[in-house]
Amino acid sequence: MTRMLVSIRNLTLRLPSGGRMLTVLDDVSLDVLAGEALAVAGPSGSGKSTLLGLVAGLDTPTSGTIVVAGAEVTRLGETALARFRRDTLGYVFQSYHLIPTLTAAENVAVPLDLAGVSGAPARARELLAGVGLADRGHHYPAQLSGGEQQRVALARAMALDPPLLLADEPTGNLDSATSQEILTLLRALPEAGRRSVVVVTHDPIAAGYGDRLVHIRDGLVESVQTLRGRHAVAAPHG
């Protein structure tokens, strides 16, 4: 039986806004299987990106629990959170978040260097080759197209071979053809029983690349749809 990599239970986030409390997420429960590609879709302001940030431990919920690879993220202190992110997560942002003064290869090598991995430059070149940028490692972000920058960001996110890859609107700044290329790369990353990919998107084409599709609206899980047969798991409620 395939294990759960991510277990979210009764997750609620409320924030003060204009003298009242705004409910960003409302009692969300959801599982992600190890080896699953999950898409989370919804309109702007639905809470989908907030959900991704909470899974990464970038914010603290008002209530509820998040367990990722056996670690209860909602209970981790700052030191443990930093270790958790290093060992467990890769994160891909819509706006790439590359360091402009570093080359593509140097950007990919950053997490390897921080983790003290030997042979970081060679590993960075290997990762860039894996996303089709073997000949672009010496270029700076400003010299790369948007699609190439997103490929670099993806290679960097995979540098430490994390069991969970989170991608927040990874095709939001790209044209249709380039978006398809990035989505194809993301679709190849889930690894049966081990690595999961969660993509947050408002793009219906990107949403169709998952094994399951979760629709979020107004902070609530509106529906869960199975797109491919190997992961027929409904969202838990309550």
C-alpha positions in Angstrom: 0.0 0.0 0.0 1.4 3.4 -1.0 2.2 5.6 2.0 1.1 9.1 2.6 3.9 11.7 2.3 1.7 14.7 3.3 -1.2 14.6 5.7 -3.1 17.9 6.3 -5.9 17.9 8.9 -8.4 20.6 9.8 -6.1 23.4 8.6 -7.4 26.9 9.2 -5.7 30.2 8.8 -7.3 33.5 9.9 -5.6 36.8 9.6 -6.6 40.3 10.7 -7.8 42.5 7.8 -9.5 45.9 8.1 -10.5 45.5 11.7 -12.0 42.0 11.2 -10.6 38.4 10.9 -10.3 37.1 7.4 -10.5 33.4 6.9 -7.9 32.4 4.3 -8.2 28.6 4.7 -11.1 27.0 6.4 -10.8 23.5 7.9 -8.9 22.0 5.0 -8.0 18.3 5.1 -6.0 16.7 2.4 -3.5 13.8 1.8 -0.7 13.6 -0.8 0.6 10.1 -1.6 4.3 9.4 -1.9 4.9 9.3 -5.7 1.8 11.4 -6.6 1.5 14.4 -8.8 -1.1 16.6 -7.2 -2.5 19.8 -8.8 -4.2 22.5 -6.6 -6.3 24.9 -8.6 -8.5 27.9 -7.8 -9.0 31.5 -8.6 -6.8 34.3 -7.3 -7.3 34.7 -3.5 -8.7 31.2 -3.0 -6.0 30.2 -0.5 -4.1 27.8 -2.7 -0.7 29.5 -2.5 -1.1 30.0 1.2 -1.7 26.3 1.6 1.6 25.6 -0.2 3.4 28.0 2.0 2.0 26.4 5.2 3.1 23.0 4.0 6.6 24.4 3.6 6.5 25.9 7.1 6.7 29.5 5.8 3.7 30.5 7.9 1.9 29.2 10.9 -1.8 28.2 10.8 -4.4 29.3 13.3 -5.3 25.6 13.9 -4.9 22.2 12.4 -1.9 20.0 11.6 0.5 19.3 8.7 2.7 16.2 8.7 5.2 15.8 6.0 7.5 12.7 5.7 6.7 12.0 9.4 7.5 15.5 10.6 4.7 17.6 12.2 5.6 20.9 10.5 3.2 22.9 12.7 5.2 21.9 15.8 8.8 22.5 14.5 11.0 25.3 15.9 13.0 27.5 13.6 16.1 25.3 13.6 14.2 22.2 13.0 12.2 23.9 10.3 15.3 24.9 8.5 16.6 21.3 8.6 13.2 20.1 7.5 13.2 22.4 4.4 16.7 21.4 3.5 16.1 17.7 3.8 12.5 17.4 2.6 11.5 20.2 0.3 12.2 21.7 -3.1 10.3 24.9 -3.9 9.8 26.4 -7.3 8.4 30.0 -7.5 6.5 31.7 -10.2 9.1 34.5 -10.3 12.1 32.1 -10.3 13.9 33.8 -7.3 17.4 33.3 -8.9 20.3 35.2 -7.5 21.2 37.7 -10.3 24.9 37.9 -9.5 25.4 34.1 -9.8 25.5 32.1 -13.0 22.9 29.4 -13.7 25.3 26.7 -12.4 26.2 28.7 -9.3 22.5 29.2 -8.6 21.9 25.5 -8.7 24.9 24.8 -6.6 23.7 27.1 -3.7 21.7 24.5 -1.8 24.5 21.9 -2.4 27.1 24.3 -1.0 24.9 25.2 2.0 24.4 21.5 2.8 28.2 20.8 2.5 27.8 18.4 -0.4 31.1 17.6 -2.1 31.4 18.0 -5.8 28.7 20.7 -6.0 29.9 22.2 -9.3 29.8 18.9 -11.1 26.4 18.0 -9.6 25.0 21.4 -10.6 26.1 20.8 -14.2 24.5 17.4 -14.1 21.2 18.9 -12.9 21.3 21.6 -15.5 21.8 18.9 -18.2 18.8 17.1 -16.8 16.6 20.1 -17.6 18.1 20.7 -21.0 20.5 23.5 -20.1 23.9 21.8 -20.4 25.3 24.6 -22.4 23.8 27.5 -20.4 25.5 27.0 -17.0 27.9 30.0 -17.4 25.1 32.4 -18.2 23.6 34.8 -15.7 19.8 35.0 -15.1 19.5 38.2 -17.1 21.0 36.4 -20.1 18.3 33.6 -19.9 14.8 33.5 -21.2 11.9 33.1 -18.7 11.6 29.4 -19.5 15.3 28.9 -19.1 15.2 30.7 -15.7 12.4 28.4 -14.6 14.4 25.4 -15.6 17.3 26.6 -13.5 14.9 27.2 -10.6 13.6 23.6 -11.1 17.1 22.2 -11.2 18.0 24.1 -8.0 14.9 22.8 -6.3 15.9 19.2 -7.1 19.5 19.7 -6.0 19.2 17.8 -2.8 16.9 15.2 -4.2 13.9 16.1 -2.0 11.0 13.7 -1.5 8.5 16.7 -1.9 8.6 19.3 -4.6 6.3 22.3 -4.3 5.7 24.5 -7.3 3.7 27.8 -7.0 2.3 28.9 -10.3 5.4 27.6 -12.1 4.1 28.5 -15.6 2.5 31.8 -14.6 5.1 34.0 -16.3 5.6 31.8 -19.4 4.1 31.5 -22.9 2.0 28.4 -23.8 4.8 26.5 -25.5 7.3 27.1 -22.7 4.7 26.2 -20.1 4.2 22.8 -21.8 7.9 22.2 -21.6 8.1 23.0 -17.8 5.0 21.0 -17.1 6.5 18.0 -19.0 9.6 18.3 -16.8 7.5 18.5 -13.6 5.3 15.5 -14.7 8.5 13.4 -15.0 9.6 14.1 -11.4 7.2 12.0 -9.2 8.9 8.8 -8.1 6.7 5.8 -7.1 6.5 5.5 -3.4 9.0 8.3 -2.7 8.8 11.7 -4.4 5.6 13.7 -4.8 5.0 16.9 -6.7 2.4 19.5 -5.7 1.6 22.2 -8.2 -0.5 25.2 -7.4 -2.0 26.9 -10.5 -4.9 28.8 -11.9 -4.1 27.5 -15.4 -6.5 24.7 -16.5 -3.8 23.2 -18.7 -1.3 23.0 -15.8 -4.0 21.6 -13.6 -4.5 18.7 -15.9 -1.0 17.4 -15.4 -1.6 15.9 -12.0 -2.8 12.5 -10.9 -5.5 14.3 -8.9 -6.9 17.8 -9.1 -8.0 19.6 -5.9 -10.2 22.7 -6.4 -10.0 25.4 -3.7 -12.4 28.3 -3.5 -12.7 30.9 -0.7 -10.4 28.8 1.5 -12.4 25.6 1.2 -11.7 22.4 -0.7 -14.5 22.5 -3.2 -13.8 19.2 -5.0 -11.2 16.5 -5.6 -11.0 14.9 -9.0 -9.0 11.8 -10.0 -7.4 12.4 -13.4 -5.2 9.3 -13.6 -6.0 5.8 -12.2 -2.9 5.0 -10.1 -3.9 7.4 -7.3 -7.6 7.2 -6.6 -7.6 8.9 -3.2 -10.5 11.2 -2.1 -9.8 14.1 0.2 -10.6 13.4 3.8 -13.1 15.6 5.6 -13.4 16.1 9.3 
